Amino acid sequence: MKGMFSAAGLHGVVFKELRDRIRSAYPSEDILPLSAGCCSICERCAYLDQEPCRNPDEAFSSVEAYGMNVIALQKSAGLPYNNGKNSVTYVGLILFNKVR
């Protein structure tokens, strides 16, 4: 469990850095960052108080929350889901809204 939580924290740091780099490189693009697990930006989510998100530019949902089958998604992309004994896999996805 300790290793899983450590890996989840590292995934979160890397995912946020990647999201920020994409936003900097493509400032006019509308993106949807989806990561592993639920958003944990705020100590208490505004949703619990029936309020709008306090940090909409920082918050993100999980890939699964958007109804995507992560294992099928990884298979279609040619990525392994199981990376061996004593390993854990976290998935992030950044979608671009290309309106033409």
C-alpha positions in Angstrom: 0.0 0.0 0.0 2.8 2.4 0.8 4.3 1.9 -2.7 0.9 2.4 -4.3 0.3 5.7 -2.5 3.9 6.8 -3.3 3.4 6.0 -7.0 0.0 7.8 -7.0 1.7 10.9 -5.7 4.4 10.8 -8.3 1.8 10.2 -11.0 -0.1 13.3 -9.8 3.0 15.5 -9.9 4.0 14.3 -13.4 0.5 14.6 -14.7 0.1 18.2 -13.4 3.4 19.1 -14.9 2.5 17.7 -18.3 -0.9 19.4 -18.2 0.8 22.7 -17.4 3.3 22.3 -20.2 0.6 21.5 -22.7 -1.4 24.6 -21.6 1.7 26.7 -22.0 2.6 25.3 -25.5 -1.0 25.5 -26.7 -2.7 28.4 -24.8 -5.6 28.7 -27.3 -6.5 25.0 -27.2 -9.4 23.7 -25.1 -8.2 20.6 -23.2 -9.8 18.1 -20.9 -7.2 16.6 -18.5 -8.3 13.3 -17.0 -6.1 11.4 -14.5 -6.2 8.5 -12.1 -8.5 8.7 -9.2 -10.6 11.6 -8.0 -9.5 15.2 -7.8 -7.7 16.1 -4.5 -6.8 19.7 -5.2 -8.9 21.1 -2.3 -9.1 20.0 1.3 -12.9 19.9 1.0 -14.6 19.8 -2.4 -17.0 22.6 -3.1 -19.4 20.1 -4.7 -20.1 18.7 -1.2 -21.5 22.2 -0.3 -23.4 22.5 -3.6 -21.0 25.2 -4.8 -19.1 25.6 -8.0 -15.5 24.3 -8.2 -13.1 26.7 -6.5 -10.2 25.8 -8.8 -11.6 24.8 -12.2 -8.2 25.4 -13.9 -6.5 23.0 -11.5 -9.1 20.4 -10.9 -9.4 17.2 -13.0 -11.6 14.1 -13.1 -10.6 10.5 -13.6 -10.5 8.7 -16.9 -13.1 6.2 -15.5 -15.4 9.1 -14.4 -16.0 9.9 -18.0 -17.1 6.3 -18.7 -13.9 5.1 -20.3 -12.7 1.5 -19.9 -9.1 2.0 -19.0 -8.0 -1.5 -19.8 -9.6 -1.4 -23.2 -8.1 2.0 -23.9 -4.6 0.8 -23.0 -5.0 -2.3 -25.2 -6.1 -0.2 -28.1 -3.1 2.0 -27.7 -0.8 -0.9 -27.4 0.1 -0.2 -23.8 0.4 -2.9 -21.1 -1.9 -2.7 -18.1 -0.1 -5.2 -16.0 3.6 -4.2 -15.8 4.7 -7.2 -13.6 4.8 -8.2 -10.0 5.0 -5.5 -7.4 4.0 -2.8 -9.9 1.0 -0.5 -10.2 -0.3 1.3 -13.3 -1.9 4.7 -13.2 -3.4 6.2 -16.3 -3.8 9.8 -17.4 -5.3 11.3 -20.6 -5.4 14.8 -22.0 -8.0 15.4 -24.7 -8.0 18.3 -27.1 -11.2 19.8 -28.3 -10.4 20.6 -31.9 -13.3 22.7 -33.2 -12.9 23.7 -36.9 
